[in-house]
Amino acid sequence: MTGHRLLNKTLSFNNGIAAVKCMRSIRRWAYEMFRNERAIRFVIMVTPEDLKANAEYIKMADHYVPVPGGTNNNNYANVELILDIAKRIPVQVNACEV
């Protein structure tokens, strides 16, 4: 492998099945590359609705950041909010955008 920095924390700004598929794929890749499926940690955005539903993707993540509920303009499609979270919580890449 080439490069100078190892990715070890990513922000997922999807929810539901898209977030689950992303985390599974990256964890599979991390295991193949590093023999450690937890080599990359996931920070996810979570709405009150997701918490109330006890969504599967929340259980798979390493850390979550509460975000406003309602329409996607308030959370998962809110670019300003995503950038703010990425700045506050040191992540090396924003991943899993669909």
C-alpha positions in Angstrom: 0.0 0.0 0.0 1.1 3.5 -0.6 0.2 6.7 1.2 1.2 8.3 4.4 -1.8 8.3 6.7 -4.0 5.4 7.7 -7.7 6.0 7.7 -9.1 5.0 11.1 -12.3 7.0 11.7 -15.1 7.8 9.2 -18.3 9.8 9.4 -21.4 8.1 7.8 -24.2 10.5 7.0 -26.6 7.8 5.9 -29.1 5.9 7.9 -30.9 2.6 7.5 -29.9 -0.1 5.1 -27.4 2.2 3.2 -25.5 2.7 6.5 -25.6 -1.0 7.3 -24.3 -2.0 3.9 -21.5 0.7 4.0 -20.3 -0.4 7.4 -20.4 -4.1 6.5 -18.4 -3.5 3.3 -15.8 -1.4 4.9 -15.5 -3.8 7.9 -15.0 -6.7 5.4 -12.3 -4.7 3.6 -10.6 -3.8 6.8 -10.5 -7.4 7.9 -9.0 -8.4 4.5 -6.4 -5.7 4.7 -5.5 -5.6 8.4 -7.0 -8.7 9.8 -9.1 -6.4 12.0 -12.6 -5.5 11.1 -12.6 -2.8 13.7 -9.5 -1.0 12.3 -11.8 1.7 11.0 -14.3 3.3 13.5 -17.6 4.6 12.4 -19.2 7.8 13.6 -22.8 8.1 12.5 -25.5 10.7 12.6 -28.7 9.7 14.5 -32.1 11.3 14.7 -34.5 10.9 17.6 -36.7 8.8 15.3 -33.7 6.4 14.6 -33.0 6.1 18.3 -36.7 5.4 19.1 -36.7 2.7 16.4 -33.5 1.2 17.8 -32.2 1.1 14.2 -29.7 -1.6 13.4 -27.1 0.8 12.0 -26.8 2.4 15.4 -25.8 -0.9 17.0 -23.1 -1.4 14.4 -21.5 2.1 14.9 -18.7 2.9 17.3 -20.0 6.4 18.2 -23.1 8.5 17.3 -23.9 12.2 17.1 -27.5 13.2 17.8 -29.0 15.4 15.0 -32.4 17.0 14.6 -35.3 14.8 13.5 -37.8 15.5 10.7 -37.1 15.7 7.0 -33.7 15.0 5.6 -33.1 18.7 5.1 -32.7 18.9 8.9 -30.2 16.1 9.1 -28.8 13.6 6.5 -29.1 16.1 3.6 -28.0 19.1 5.5 -24.5 19.8 4.2 -23.7 22.5 6.7 -24.6 20.2 9.6 -22.5 17.4 8.2 -19.5 19.7 7.7 -20.0 21.0 11.3 -20.0 17.5 12.7 -16.9 16.5 10.6 -15.0 19.5 12.0 -16.1 19.0 15.7 -15.4 15.2 15.7 -12.0 14.5 14.1 -12.7 12.2 11.2 -10.4 11.6 8.3 -13.0 11.1 5.6 -16.7 11.4 5.1 -17.9 8.1 3.7 -20.9 6.2 2.7 -22.6 8.9 0.8 -25.2 7.5 -1.6 
